[in-house]
């Protein structure tokens, strides 16, 4: 039994999404010449006019002042305006890089090229920067770890050291790398700060042009860091340009005043800019005094080079004026090339047509650099793994084209007449212990959280069951592939080795389906049959993780191909029967038989009393309790380990999970699930019974991993933050408010929202990823939860499986940054995450560990999450 596993399949329409797949056509070009044009700037910026007012207490004052006056003198000249800006975005294995990607795509007019920090050799980098002249500037992403270790920072240190003439912006780890490469010390902060906000003050330099400064100015930034640049160690080359206003941090809702999230990030009007400019005062650059006051250094710039660094995260959903930072960096880039002459890209090897950049020279792996290394990563395993940078293949050869046709019937207002969804499933599919059946069950439909339930079993000629097991040995680098077993409706079985893995195979399967859209006209839901099942947590090795520390006792993926299914519309009370068949097959026998059974239910179930009496049984408390994988002391110790990793900058948030187990031989699994859905109803509940594998998943999850609808809108609904329900109405409301305004829970939720924005940003159109609901409180039978909604428009050339690979495993199961967090969790957790299997019930539960976590409270939250499912299992034991 698993409270979080099902959410992938409950709403995510693999088949429909796969059918909407469009192969990516190859792009050709006759070459490209960089185009520039000049634009007379109508308004001079007062911040630049006032640059000479700055008072600097360091030896480089004259150089900076000289540069400031030089820019002032050049204001009468036409300002260089690039048609678009070409950015090289270097990813330090972070989970927020694609938030930067989304912002830069909109601001620059062209998506940046993203590479990992060990994808290119130094020779490759120099080739594209100086021979091909393919990029106008560089952005170095955040990331886990420290710039002192080559495995954490890769090629970025050499880039900052040697690329003196190219504009560079470092964010968080990139900012620390800028300090470290010039001799500054990177040290532990007074306290780790992750997902929390600070007000900042700044010098008014070009990077902060038009952004408010100081207390109560509205300039608030989100911070994710445990390490900082020691301001007292700054060399003369680096100028501090921003600090926190105080040592205090704030939670998001405490300071948001319910203002629009987009307003917080996007626009600074010309009027507000003038007010900011009027309020500028002499900038206090005394690092020792600021440190004594608890202020933290938030940004630096190089005195001569066009290099900048910000400690905070401008790309976060909670940072005000974050996009303004990137806009200003674009203008800095334009000013730089006005002074040094425009770049012209080579036509043969660099193509910027089609709203993307194509680099035609192949790249190699990173060679050893001159900076110190900590070795080859955690547990002696390289972090290279299967790169998410290689996520999208340009074509998916099909497994043979299948022309499918859908036939369906609708029965108006029938569901309540035949006893509701529970009775329909029990009577239509519950025979023989409901073997080989599924039920994607919207058992909680309050407030429109869910509307449809889908159910079905072994049936038509296209039905099959797929079982996939990874071939890798636990604890070793993943070399790819696994074994796929397929059984058809006649019981004939085959076993195949999939060299490219299960996701690749499923993608090819889905892309091979052909259909007529008019077959689906009139259906109000997006799942019309296809693959239904689960992906096991250990499939993370097909999505970027380097290895699995543990081997799952259950298959790593199990799916039915459901060609016949029944759908209940809980809003209209309608029932639908659907059947998929090959175009040459015109049989409607299943539809006819199912219709007869439904009509018999109508005459045999006059009211719900019959349903209740036939399903309910008396319960006797079990004699043997669950056995926990970890004792209370052991779990608390694991929480402390997580906090140490966070303190050292290895992660922002670690979603720790443990399991409790109980022997349940001869238990009626379906009745157990029916009891669970009654005591703990959830919008994304699920029943999956793979009887040949002796696996039964009973899920009552309020969390939806992903949904992709027919319009290509991709949505995630992460949950982070849970509290129990109160006994009285007053206590319940108090607990709800405590959850809403808890700084810890807001921090957890904000981190996961930024992570999901990143994951969706990999596969969604630039500028389309947004957050319609942030930190909303949803109440269920046993708990209150803090839920956010993240949406984006899927890129037309990508498939449903591309979307899953970009986001799997869900961030609320891992933490952030995702890849490093999964490595750390593998080293802490003692078992794989799964369920009812081989006479044993297994319930996985845990919580997000952050710097603010109290170990004892984390243990109590974990126990709270197991209460509802464990109580049901105990009743049946």
C-alpha positions in Angstrom: 0.0 0.0 0.0 1.4 3.3 -1.0 -0.1 6.7 -0.4 1.8 8.5 -3.1 2.6 6.0 -5.9 -0.6 6.1 -7.9 -0.8 9.8 -8.7 1.1 9.4 -11.9 -1.6 7.3 -13.6 -4.8 8.7 -12.1 -5.1 11.7 -14.4 -2.1 11.5 -16.7 -3.4 10.3 -20.1 -0.5 8.3 -21.5 -2.5 7.0 -24.5 -4.2 10.2 -25.4 -1.0 12.2 -24.9 0.9 9.7 -26.9 -1.6 9.9 -29.7 -1.2 13.6 -29.9 2.5 13.1 -30.4 3.9 14.8 -33.5 7.3 13.7 -34.8 9.9 16.4 -34.8 10.9 17.3 -38.4 14.6 17.7 -39.0 15.6 21.3 -39.3 17.7 22.6 -42.1 19.3 26.0 -42.8 21.6 27.6 -45.2 23.4 29.3 -42.4 22.9 32.3 -40.3 24.5 35.8 -40.0 24.1 37.7 -36.7 21.8 40.7 -37.2 22.1 43.9 -35.2 20.4 47.2 -35.3 20.8 50.5 -33.5 18.0 52.1 -31.5 18.2 55.6 -30.2 17.4 55.6 -26.5 14.8 58.2 -25.8 15.2 58.4 -22.1 18.5 58.5 -20.2 18.5 56.4 -17.0 19.0 58.4 -13.9 20.7 55.5 -12.1 23.5 55.8 -14.6 23.6 59.5 -14.4 24.0 59.2 -10.7 26.7 56.6 -10.8 29.3 59.1 -9.8 27.7 59.5 -6.4 28.8 56.1 -5.2 31.3 56.0 -2.4 33.6 53.0 -2.5 35.9 51.9 0.3 38.3 49.7 -1.8 41.3 50.2 -4.0 39.4 49.7 -7.2 37.2 52.8 -6.8 38.9 54.8 -9.5 38.5 52.0 -12.0 34.8 51.6 -11.3 34.2 55.4 -11.3 36.1 55.7 -14.5 33.8 53.1 -16.1 30.7 54.8 -14.7 31.6 58.1 -16.2 32.6 56.5 -19.4 29.1 55.0 -19.7 27.6 58.4 -18.9 29.6 60.0 -21.6 28.4 57.3 -24.1 24.8 58.0 -23.4 24.5 60.4 -26.3 25.5 57.7 -28.7 22.9 55.3 -30.3 22.4 52.4 -28.0 23.1 49.0 -29.4 20.0 46.8 -29.5 20.5 43.2 -30.4 17.7 41.5 -32.4 18.1 38.7 -29.8 20.7 37.7 -27.2 22.4 34.3 -27.4 23.1 32.9 -24.0 25.1 29.9 -23.0 23.4 28.6 -19.8 25.6 26.3 -17.8 23.7 23.9 -15.6 25.5 22.8 -12.3 23.2 19.8 -12.0 20.5 22.0 -10.4 16.7 21.7 -10.3 16.1 25.4 -10.9 18.1 25.9 -14.1 15.1 25.7 -16.4 13.4 28.4 -14.5 16.3 30.6 -15.6 15.9 29.1 -19.1 12.3 30.1 -19.3 13.0 33.7 -18.2 15.9 34.1 -20.6 13.9 32.7 -23.5 11.4 35.5 -23.0 13.8 38.3 -22.2 16.5 37.4 -24.8 14.0 36.6 -27.7 15.8 33.2 -28.1 16.0 30.2 -25.8 19.5 29.7 -24.4 21.7 26.7 -25.1 21.9 24.6 -21.9 24.9 22.4 -21.2 25.9 20.6 -18.0 29.1 21.8 -16.4 30.9 18.6 -17.6 29.4 18.2 -21.1 32.0 20.2 -22.9 35.8 20.2 -22.8 37.6 23.5 -22.5 38.5 23.2 -26.2 34.8 22.8 -27.1 34.0 25.9 -25.1 36.7 28.0 -26.6 35.6 26.9 -30.1 32.1 28.1 -29.7 32.9 31.2 -27.8 35.8 32.5 -29.8 35.9 30.7 -33.2 32.2 30.3 -33.9 31.3 33.4 -31.8 28.1 31.6 -31.0 27.2 33.4 -27.7 26.8 36.9 -26.5 26.8 36.1 -22.8 27.0 33.3 -20.3 24.8 32.5 -17.2 26.1 30.0 -14.6 23.3 28.3 -12.7 22.8 27.5 -9.0 23.7 23.9 -7.9 24.5 21.7 -4.9 27.9 21.6 -3.2 30.7 24.1 -3.2 32.8 25.9 -5.9 35.9 24.5 -4.1 35.2 21.0 -5.6 35.6 20.4 -9.3 32.8 17.8 -9.4 30.4 20.4 -8.2 31.4 23.3 -10.4 32.9 21.6 -13.4 34.3 23.9 -16.1 32.8 27.1 -14.6 35.9 28.1 -12.6 38.2 28.1 -15.7 35.5 30.0 -17.6 35.4 32.7 -14.9 39.1 32.8 -14.7 40.0 33.0 -18.5 36.9 34.5 -20.3 37.6 38.1 -19.3 35.8 39.7 -22.3 32.5 37.9 -22.2 29.6 39.0 -20.0 28.9 36.4 -17.3 26.2 36.2 -14.6 26.6 33.7 -11.8 23.5 32.7 -9.7 24.0 31.3 -6.2 26.7 28.6 -6.7 27.8 30.6 -9.8 28.0 33.7 -7.7 30.2 31.8 -5.1 32.4 30.5 -7.9 33.0 34.1 -9.1 34.2 35.0 -5.6 36.2 31.8 -5.2 38.1 32.0 -8.5 39.4 35.5 -7.5 40.5 34.4 -4.0 37.5 35.1 -1.8 36.6 32.6 0.9 33.4 30.6 0.6 32.2 29.7 4.1 29.2 28.4 6.0 26.5 31.0 6.5 25.4 31.8 10.0 22.4 29.6 9.2 21.2 27.8 6.1 18.4 29.7 4.3 16.3 27.8 1.8 12.9 28.9 0.4 12.9 32.0 2.6 12.8 35.6 1.7 14.9 38.7 2.5 14.7 42.3 1.7 17.8 43.6 0.0 19.6 46.9 -0.5 21.8 47.6 -3.5 24.2 50.1 -5.0 22.1 51.1 -8.0 24.6 49.6 -10.4 23.5 48.5 -13.9 22.5 45.0 -12.7 20.0 46.5 -10.3 18.8 49.3 -12.6 15.2 50.2 -11.9 14.9 47.9 -8.9 13.8 49.3 -5.5 16.3 49.2 -2.6 16.1 49.0 1.1 13.6 48.2 3.8 9.9 48.3 2.9 10.8 49.0 -0.7 9.2 45.8 -2.1 12.6 44.4 -3.2 12.4 40.9 -1.7 14.4 37.9 -2.9 14.2 34.1 -2.4 17.3 32.5 -1.0 18.5 28.9 -1.3 22.0 28.6 0.2 24.0 27.3 3.1 27.3 28.8 2.0 28.3 32.5 1.4 31.2 34.5 0.2 33.0 36.0 3.3 32.8 39.7 2.6 36.0 40.4 4.5 37.9 38.1 2.1 36.8 39.9 -1.0 39.8 40.8 -3.3 40.2 44.2 -4.7 38.8 43.0 -8.1 35.4 42.2 -6.7 32.9 45.0 -5.6 30.0 44.2 -3.3 26.8 45.6 -4.8 24.0 44.2 -2.7 23.3 43.0 0.9 20.3 41.8 2.9 18.7 44.7 4.8 19.0 42.7 8.0 19.7 39.3 9.4 16.0 38.5 9.5 14.2 36.3 6.9 10.5 36.2 6.1 8.1 33.6 4.9 6.3 34.2 1.6 2.7 34.7 2.7 3.8 36.9 5.6 5.0 39.6 3.2 3.0 38.9 0.1 -0.2 40.7 1.2 -2.1 38.5 -1.3 -0.5 40.4 -4.2 -0.4 38.8 -7.6 2.6 36.5 -8.1 3.1 37.9 -11.6 3.1 41.4 -10.2 5.9 40.4 -7.8 8.1 39.3 -10.6 7.5 41.1 -13.8 7.0 44.8 -14.1 8.6 48.0 -12.8 6.8 51.0 -14.1 8.7 54.1 -15.3 7.1 56.1 -12.5 8.3 53.7 -9.8 11.8 53.7 -11.3 12.0 57.5 -11.0 11.0 57.2 -7.4 13.7 54.7 -6.8 16.3 56.8 -8.5 15.3 59.8 -6.3 15.8 57.8 -3.2 19.3 56.6 -3.9 21.9 57.5 -1.2 25.6 56.8 -0.8 26.1 53.0 -0.8 27.6 51.6 2.4 30.4 49.3 1.3 31.8 48.5 4.8 31.8 44.7 4.7 33.0 44.3 8.3 30.2 46.5 9.7 27.5 44.8 7.6 28.7 41.4 8.7 28.5 42.5 12.3 25.0 43.6 11.8 24.1 40.2 10.4 23.7 41.4 6.9 24.6 38.8 4.2 26.4 39.7 0.9 23.9 39.2 -1.9 25.7 40.3 -5.0 29.2 41.2 -6.4 30.6 42.6 -9.6 34.1 42.6 -11.1 35.7 46.0 -11.2 36.9 45.6 -14.8 35.4 42.5 -16.4 31.6 42.3 -17.3 31.2 39.6 -14.6 28.4 39.6 -12.0 27.1 37.3 -9.3 23.9 37.2 -7.2 23.6 35.0 -4.1 19.8 34.9 -4.3 17.6 33.3 -6.9 16.1 35.8 -9.4 14.3 33.0 -11.2 12.2 31.9 -8.1 8.5 32.4 -8.2 8.8 34.3 -4.9 11.5 36.8 -5.9 10.2 40.3 -6.7 11.8 42.0 -9.8 13.7 38.8 -10.7 13.1 39.1 -14.4 14.4 42.7 -14.1 17.8 41.3 -13.1 17.9 39.3 -16.3 16.7 42.2 -18.4 19.4 44.4 -17.0 22.0 41.7 -17.7 20.8 41.7 -21.3 21.4 45.5 -21.4 24.8 45.1 -19.9 25.6 42.6 -22.6 24.4 45.1 -25.3 26.5 47.9 -23.8 29.5 45.6 -23.7 29.3 44.7 -27.4 28.6 48.3 -28.3 32.0 49.1 -26.7 33.8 46.1 -28.1 32.1 45.7 -31.5 29.3 43.2 -32.5 29.9 39.5 -32.9 29.2 37.8 -36.2 28.5 34.1 -35.9 29.9 31.6 -38.4 27.3 30.5 -40.9 28.3 26.9 -41.2 28.3 25.6 -37.7 25.8 27.8 -35.7 22.2 28.1 -36.6 19.7 30.3 -34.7 16.7 29.8 -36.9 13.5 28.3 -35.8 13.6 29.9 -32.4 16.4 27.6 -31.2 20.1 27.3 -31.5 21.7 24.4 -33.3 25.4 23.7 -32.8 26.7 21.4 -35.5 30.1 20.5 -34.0 29.9 17.4 -31.8 31.1 17.9 -28.2 33.1 15.6 -26.0 33.3 15.0 -22.3 35.1 17.2 -19.8 38.9 16.9 -19.5 40.6 17.3 -16.2 40.9 20.9 -15.1 43.4 22.7 -12.9 41.2 23.0 -9.9 40.9 20.7 -6.9 38.5 17.7 -7.0 36.8 15.8 -4.3 37.0 12.5 -6.4 34.2 11.0 -8.4 31.1 11.8 -6.5 29.1 10.2 -3.7 29.7 6.6 -3.0 32.4 6.4 -5.5 30.0 6.8 -8.5 30.2 9.4 -11.2 27.2 11.7 -11.2 27.1 11.7 -15.0 24.4 9.1 -15.4 21.8 9.5 -18.1 21.7 13.2 -18.8 18.5 15.0 -18.8 20.2 17.3 -21.2 19.7 14.4 -23.6 16.1 14.2 -22.6 14.5 14.8 -26.0 15.2 12.5 -28.9 14.5 14.1 -32.3 12.6 11.0 -33.5 10.9 7.9 -32.1 10.9 5.0 -34.5 7.5 3.3 -34.1 7.0 -0.4 -33.2 4.7 -0.7 -36.3 1.8 1.7 -37.0 -1.5 0.7 -35.4 -4.7 2.2 -36.8 -7.1 2.3 -33.9 -10.8 3.1 -33.8 -12.9 4.0 -30.8 -16.5 3.1 -30.3 -18.4 4.4 -27.3 -21.8 4.7 -25.7 -23.2 7.2 -23.2 -25.9 6.6 -20.5 -27.3 9.8 -19.1 -27.7 10.1 -15.3 -27.2 6.4 -14.8 -24.5 6.2 -12.1 -26.7 6.9 -9.1 -29.4 4.5 -10.4 -27.0 1.6 -10.3 -25.4 2.2 -6.9 -22.6 4.6 -7.8 -19.0 4.0 -8.8 -18.2 1.6 -6.0 -21.1 -0.7 -6.8 -20.4 -0.5 -10.5 -16.8 -1.6 -10.1 -17.7 -4.3 -7.5 -20.4 -5.8 -9.7 -18.8 -5.4 -13.1 -15.1 -6.1 -12.3 -15.0 -7.5 -8.8 -15.4 -11.2 -9.6 -12.4 -13.6 -9.1 -10.9 -11.2 -6.5 -10.8 -8.4 -9.2 -7.8 -10.0 -10.9 -6.1 -7.9 -13.6 -8.3 -4.9 -13.0 -7.8 -1.2 -12.5 -9.8 1.7 -11.0 -8.6 5.3 -11.3 -11.0 6.4 -8.6 -12.1 9.9 -7.8 -13.4 9.0 -4.5 -13.3 12.6 -3.3 -14.9 15.1 -5.7 -15.4 18.0 -3.4 -14.6 21.5 -4.7 -14.1 20.2 -8.2 -10.8 18.5 -7.4 -11.7 15.5 -9.6 -14.6 14.6 -11.8 -14.1 11.3 -13.6 -13.4 7.7 -12.5 -12.0 5.1 -15.0 -12.3 1.4 -14.5 -11.7 -1.8 -16.5 -10.3 -5.3 -16.6 -8.9 -8.0 -18.9 -11.0 -8.0 -22.0 -10.6 -7.2 -25.7 -8.2 -8.4 -28.4 -5.8 -5.5 -27.8 -5.5 -6.1 -24.0 -2.1 -7.0 -22.7 0.0 -6.7 -19.5 3.6 -5.4 -19.5 6.0 -6.0 -16.7 9.4 -4.4 -16.7 12.4 -5.0 -14.5 15.7 -3.0 -14.6 18.8 -5.0 -15.4 21.2 -3.0 -13.3 22.7 -4.2 -10.0 22.0 -2.0 -7.1 24.8 0.2 -5.9 26.5 0.3 -9.3 26.4 2.8 -12.2 23.4 2.2 -14.4 24.3 0.9 -17.8 20.8 0.9 -19.2 18.2 -1.5 -20.2 16.0 -4.1 -18.6 13.7 -7.0 -19.3 10.1 -6.6 -20.6 7.6 -9.4 -20.3 4.3 -9.1 -22.3 1.3 -11.3 -21.9 -1.7 -11.0 -24.3 -5.3 -11.7 -23.7 -4.9 -15.4 -24.6 -2.2 -15.9 -22.1 0.7 -16.0 -24.6 3.9 -14.5 -23.1 7.1 -13.1 -24.5 10.2 -11.7 -22.8 12.5 -9.1 -24.4 15.5 -7.2 -23.4 15.0 -3.4 -23.9 18.5 -1.9 -24.4 17.1 1.7 -24.4 14.8 1.2 -21.4 11.1 1.2 -20.7 10.4 4.9 -21.2 11.8 4.7 -24.7 9.8 1.6 -25.5 6.6 3.2 -24.2 7.2 6.3 -26.2 7.6 4.3 -29.4 4.4 2.4 -28.6 2.4 5.6 -28.1 3.8 7.3 -31.2 2.8 4.3 -33.3 -1.0 4.8 -32.7 -3.0 6.4 -35.5 -6.6 7.4 -35.1 -9.4 9.7 -36.3 -10.1 12.7 -34.0 -13.8 12.6 -34.8 -14.0 9.3 -32.9 -13.4 11.2 -29.7 -15.7 14.2 -30.4 -18.3 14.6 -27.6 -16.3 13.0 -24.8 -15.7 15.4 -21.9 -12.6 13.5 -20.6 -9.1 13.0 -22.0 -8.3 9.4 -21.2 -10.0 7.2 -23.8 -8.2 3.9 -23.1 -4.5 2.9 -23.4 -1.8 2.2 -20.9 -2.7 2.2 -17.2 -0.2 1.3 -14.5 2.7 2.5 -12.4 6.3 3.5 -12.7 8.4 2.4 -9.8 10.7 4.9 -8.0 13.8 3.0 -9.2 13.1 4.0 -12.8 14.8 7.3 -11.8 17.9 5.8 -13.4 16.2 6.3 -16.8 15.6 10.0 -15.9 19.0 11.2 -15.0 20.0 9.4 -11.7 23.3 7.6 -11.8 22.4 4.4 -10.0 20.0 2.7 -7.6 21.3 1.9 -4.1 18.5 -0.6 -3.6 16.9 -3.2 -5.8 13.1 -3.2 -5.7 11.3 -6.4 -4.7 8.5 -5.6 -7.1 8.8 -4.9 -10.9 10.0 -1.5 -11.8 6.9 -0.9 -14.0 3.6 -2.7 -14.6 1.0 -1.6 -17.1 -2.2 -2.9 -18.7 -3.2 -1.9 -22.2 -6.9 -1.2 -21.5 -8.9 -1.5 -24.7 -12.3 -1.7 -22.9 -13.2 0.7 -20.0 -16.1 2.3 -18.2 -16.1 5.9 -17.1 -18.2 7.6 -14.5 -18.8 11.4 -14.7 -19.4 12.4 -11.1 -20.5 15.8 -12.1 -23.3 14.8 -14.5 -23.9 11.3 -13.1 -23.4 10.0 -16.7 -21.7 6.6 -17.5 -19.7 5.9 -20.6 -18.6 2.6 -22.1 -15.6 2.8 -24.5 -13.9 0.1 -26.6 -10.7 0.5 -28.7 -10.2 -1.9 -31.5 -8.2 -2.1 -34.7 -9.8 -0.5 -37.7 -10.4 -3.8 -39.4 -12.3 -5.2 -36.4 -15.9 -4.0 -36.3 -17.0 -6.2 -33.3 -18.9 -4.4 -30.5 -19.4 -7.5 -28.4 -17.9 -6.0 -25.2 -20.0 -2.9 -25.4 -23.1 -4.9 -25.9 -22.3 -7.3 -23.0 -21.3 -4.4 -20.7 -24.5 -2.6 -21.5 -26.6 -5.6 -20.6 -24.8 -5.9 -17.2 -25.4 -2.2 -16.5 -29.1 -2.5 -17.2 -29.3 -5.5 -14.9 -27.7 -3.4 -12.2 -30.4 -0.7 -12.8 -33.2 -3.2 -12.0 -31.4 -5.0 -9.2 -30.2 -2.0 -7.1 -33.2 0.2 -6.2 -31.2 2.2 -3.7 -27.8 2.4 -2.0 -28.9 0.2 1.0 -28.3 -2.9 -1.0 -24.8 -1.8 -2.0 -23.9 -1.0 1.6 -25.1 -4.2 3.0 -23.4 -6.3 0.4 -20.0 -4.7 0.8 -19.6 -3.9 4.5 -18.3 -6.4 6.9 -17.5 -6.4 10.6 -14.0 -5.6 11.6 -11.9 -7.1 14.4 -8.8 -5.2 15.6 -5.6 -7.0 14.5 -3.3 -8.6 17.0 0.0 -7.8 15.3 1.1 -4.3 14.7 3.1 -3.0 11.7 6.8 -3.4 11.8 8.7 -0.2 11.0 11.9 -0.2 8.8 13.3 2.4 11.2 12.7 2.9 14.9 11.8 6.4 16.1 15.4 7.0 17.1 16.6 5.7 13.7 14.2 8.0 11.8 15.2 11.0 13.9 18.9 10.1 13.2 18.2 10.1 9.5 16.6 13.5 9.8 19.7 14.8 11.5 21.8 13.4 8.6 19.6 15.2 6.1 20.1 18.5 8.0 23.9 18.0 7.9 23.8 17.6 4.2 21.7 20.7 3.9 24.0 22.7 6.1 26.9 21.7 3.9 25.1 23.0 0.8 24.5 19.5 -0.7 20.8 20.0 -0.9 18.0 22.5 -0.2 15.4 19.9 0.7 15.4 16.1 1.2 12.2 14.2 1.0 12.9 11.4 3.4 10.8 8.2 3.2 10.5 5.1 5.4 8.2 2.1 5.4 6.1 0.2 7.8 5.2 -3.5 6.9 2.7 -6.1 8.1 1.9 -9.7 7.0 -1.6 -9.9 5.6 -2.0 -13.4 4.2 -5.5 -14.4 2.9 -6.7 -10.8 3.0 -9.4 -9.7 0.6 -7.5 -6.9 -1.0 -10.5 -5.4 -2.9 -12.6 -5.1 0.3 -9.6 -3.6 2.0 -9.4 -0.9 -0.7 -13.1 -0.2 -0.6 -12.7 0.4 3.2 -9.7 2.7 2.6 -11.6 4.8 0.1 -14.4 5.2 2.6 -12.3 6.2 5.5 -9.8 8.3 3.6 -11.4 9.5 0.3 -9.0 11.2 -2.1 -9.4 12.8 -5.6 -6.6 10.6 -7.0 -7.3 7.3 -5.4 -6.4 4.1 -7.3 -6.7 0.4 -7.4 -4.3 -1.6 -9.5 -4.3 -5.4 -9.3 -1.6 -7.2 -11.3 -2.6 -10.6 -10.0 0.1 -12.7 -11.8 2.8 -10.5 -10.1 0.9 -10.7 -6.8 0.9 -6.9 -6.7 -2.0 -4.9 -5.6 -1.8 -1.1 -5.2 -4.3 0.6 -2.9 -3.8 4.3 -3.1 -5.6 7.2 -1.5 -3.5 10.1 -2.6 -4.6 13.8 -2.7 -1.6 14.6 -4.9 -1.5 14.6 -8.7 1.9 14.2 -10.2 1.1 15.3 -13.8 -1.8 15.8 -16.1 -1.6 16.5 -19.8 -4.9 17.4 -21.5 -6.0 17.4 -25.1 -5.0 21.0 -25.6 -1.4 20.3 -24.6 -1.7 22.0 -21.1 0.6 20.2 -18.7 -0.2 20.5 -15.0 1.4 19.5 -11.7 -0.2 19.8 -8.2 2.6 19.2 -5.7 1.8 18.9 -2.0 4.2 20.0 0.7 2.9 20.8 4.2 0.5 18.6 6.2 -1.3 18.9 9.5 -3.9 16.8 11.2 -7.6 17.8 11.4 -9.0 19.2 14.6 -11.6 17.7 16.9 -13.7 20.8 17.0 -14.5 23.3 14.3 -12.5 26.0 16.2 -9.5 23.7 16.6 -9.7 22.6 13.0 -9.6 26.2 11.7 -6.7 27.0 14.0 -4.7 24.0 12.7 -5.5 25.1 9.2 -4.2 28.6 9.8 -1.1 27.4 11.5 -0.3 25.3 8.4 -1.0 28.2 6.1 1.3 30.6 7.9 4.1 28.2 9.0 7.4 29.5 7.7 8.7 25.9 7.5 5.8 24.6 5.4 5.9 27.6 3.1 9.6 27.1 2.6 9.0 23.4 1.7 6.2 24.2 -0.7 8.1 27.1 -2.4 11.1 24.9 -3.0 9.0 22.2 -4.6 7.0 24.7 -6.7 10.2 26.1 -8.1 11.4 22.6 -8.8 8.2 21.7 -10.6 8.4 24.9 -12.6 11.9 23.8 -13.6 10.7 20.3 -14.6 7.8 21.7 -16.7 10.1 24.3 -18.1 12.1 21.6 -19.8 9.2 20.6 -22.0 6.9 23.6 -22.1 6.9 26.6 -24.4 9.0 29.5 -23.3 7.0 31.9 -21.1 4.1 29.5 -20.6 5.0 28.1 -17.2 2.9 29.8 -14.5 1.5 29.2 -11.0 -2.2 29.8 -10.8 -2.4 28.7 -7.2 0.4 29.0 -4.7 0.2 27.5 -1.2 -3.5 26.8 -1.2 -4.9 24.8 1.7 -7.0 21.8 0.9 -8.8 19.8 3.6 -9.4 16.1 3.5 -11.0 13.5 5.8 -7.9 13.2 8.1 -5.5 16.0 7.1 -5.1 19.5 5.9 -2.5 19.9 3.0 -0.7 22.8 1.4 -1.1 22.5 -2.4 0.2 24.5 -5.3 -0.6 24.3 -9.0 1.9 24.7 -11.8 0.9 24.8 -15.4 2.5 25.2 -18.8 1.9 24.6 -22.5 3.7 21.5 -23.8 6.0 22.1 -26.8 4.2 20.6 -29.8 7.2 18.4 -30.9 7.4 16.6 -27.5 5.4 13.6 -26.3 3.7 12.6 -23.1 6.6 10.4 -22.1 9.0 13.3 -22.6 7.0 15.2 -20.0 7.1 12.3 -17.6 10.9 11.9 -18.0 11.4 15.6 -17.3 9.6 15.4 -14.0 10.1 11.9 -12.7 10.3 11.1 -9.9 8.0 13.8 -8.6 9.8 16.6 -6.7 7.6 16.0 -3.7 9.2 12.5 -3.4 12.8 13.6 -3.8 13.6 17.2 -2.8 15.9 19.7 -4.6 18.2 19.7 -6.3 16.7 16.5 -7.5 19.6 14.4 -8.8 21.9 15.2 -5.8 19.0 14.7 -3.4 18.2 11.3 -4.8 21.9 10.3 -4.3 21.8 11.4 -0.7 18.5 9.7 0.0 19.8 6.5 -1.5 22.6 6.6 1.0 20.2 7.1 3.9 17.1 5.1 3.2 17.4 1.4 3.7 14.8 0.1 1.2 13.1 0.8 -2.1 9.9 2.7 -2.1 6.8 0.9 -2.9 2.2 -1.9 -1.7 0.4 -5.2 -1.3 2.9 -7.8 -2.5 3.4 -11.5 -1.7 1.2 -11.5 1.5 2.7 -8.2 2.9 1.3 -4.7 3.2 3.9 -2.0 2.8 3.1 1.7 3.5 5.6 4.3 2.5 5.5 7.7 4.3 7.8 10.6 5.2 8.3 14.3 4.8 10.4 17.1 3.4 13.5 17.8 5.5 14.8 21.4 5.4 17.1 23.5 7.6 14.1 24.5 9.7 13.0 20.9 10.4 12.6 19.7 14.0 13.4 15.9 13.9 10.8 14.9 16.5 8.1 16.9 14.6 9.2 15.2 11.3 8.7 11.8 12.9 5.2 12.7 14.1 4.3 14.0 10.6 5.4 10.7 9.1 3.3 8.7 11.6 0.3 11.0 10.9 0.5 10.1 7.2 0.4 6.4 7.9 -2.6 6.5 10.2 -5.4 6.2 7.8 -4.1 3.4 5.6 -2.5 1.4 8.5 -5.8 1.5 10.4 -7.6 0.0 7.5 -5.0 -2.8 7.1 -5.2 -3.5 10.8 -8.9 -3.9 10.7 -8.6 -6.6 8.0 -5.7 -8.5 9.5 
